[in-house]
Amino acid sequence: MQENNLDSEFNKAFKKASNIESKLPPDVMLRLYAYYKQAVKGDQFSTYNDKGLRNAFKFNAWIQLKGMSPKQAKKEYIKLVNSIIDEID
């Protein structure tokens, strides 16, 4: 998949994910968050400031993807969003 095409597909997947009305399981939400953050920020982890348990889970999910390329994270995000959409339909 070419870079421009990948970015386009990633943006489409983000829009689809943003429009999902059904409540997703917490583990799926964490994976969506982590893949998205890794796709747009890579390993540029901001310092974790204790802002509650929810943010700790989100940060932990993201940091587990350390070393994954943004390109691969975009592909995984697209794949996950499409699998969610397929289950809903």
WOTA-V65917 format. One record per pair of residues at least 24 apart in sequence whose ideal C-beta (glycine too) atoms are under 10 Angstrom apart, sorted by the first residue. I is the first residue (numbers start at 1). J is the second residue. D is the distance in whole Angstrom. If there is no record, write none. Layout:
i j d
I J D
I J D
This chain:
i j d
1 71 9
1 74 9
1 75 7
1 78 9
3 71 8
3 74 10
6 39 10
6 70 10
6 71 7
6 74 6
6 75 7
6 78 8
7 39 10
7 71 10
7 74 7
9 74 8
9 75 9
9 77 9
9 78 5
9 81 10
9 82 9
10 35 10
10 36 9
10 39 6
10 40 9
10 70 10
10 71 10
10 73 9
10 74 4
10 75 8
10 77 6
10 78 6
10 81 9
11 74 10
11 78 10
12 78 8
12 81 9
12 82 10
13 39 10
13 74 8
13 75 10
13 77 6
13 78 4
13 79 9
13 80 8
13 81 4
13 82 7
13 84 10
13 85 9
14 39 9
14 40 10
14 74 10
14 77 8
14 78 9
14 81 8
15 81 9
16 78 9
16 81 5
16 82 8
16 84 8
16 85 6
17 77 8
17 78 10
17 80 8
17 81 5
17 82 10
17 84 7
17 85 9
18 81 10
19 85 10
20 81 8
20 84 7
20 85 8
20 88 7
21 88 9
22 84 9
22 87 9
22 88 6
24 84 7
24 87 10
24 88 9
26 54 9
26 57 8
27 57 10
27 61 9
28 80 7
28 83 9
28 84 7
28 87 10
29 57 9
29 58 9
29 61 9
30 54 10
30 57 6
30 58 7
30 60 8
30 61 4
30 62 9
30 64 9
31 61 7
31 64 10
31 65 9
31 76 8
31 77 9
31 80 6
31 84 10
32 61 9
32 76 10
32 77 7
32 80 6
32 81 7
32 84 8
33 57 9
33 58 5
33 59 10
33 61 6
33 62 7
33 77 10
34 58 8
34 59 9
34 60 9
34 61 4
34 62 4
34 63 8
34 64 7
34 65 5
34 68 9
34 73 8
34 76 9
34 77 9
34 80 10
35 61 9
35 62 9
35 65 7
35 68 8
35 70 10
35 72 9
35 73 5
35 74 8
35 75 9
35 76 5
35 77 4
35 78 9
35 79 9
35 80 6
35 81 9
36 62 9
36 73 8
36 74 9
36 77 6
36 80 10
36 81 10
37 61 8
37 62 5
37 63 9
37 65 8
37 70 10
37 73 8
37 77 10
38 62 6
38 63 9
38 64 9
38 65 4
38 66 8
38 67 9
38 68 5
38 69 8
38 70 7
38 72 8
38 73 4
38 74 9
38 76 8
38 77 8
39 65 9
39 68 9
39 69 9
39 70 5
39 71 8
39 72 9
39 73 4
39 74 4
39 75 9
39 76 8
39 77 6
39 78 9
40 70 7
40 73 8
40 74 9
40 77 10
41 70 8
41 73 9
42 66 9
42 67 10
42 68 8
42 69 8
42 70 5
42 71 10
42 73 8
43 67 7
43 68 8
43 69 10
43 70 9
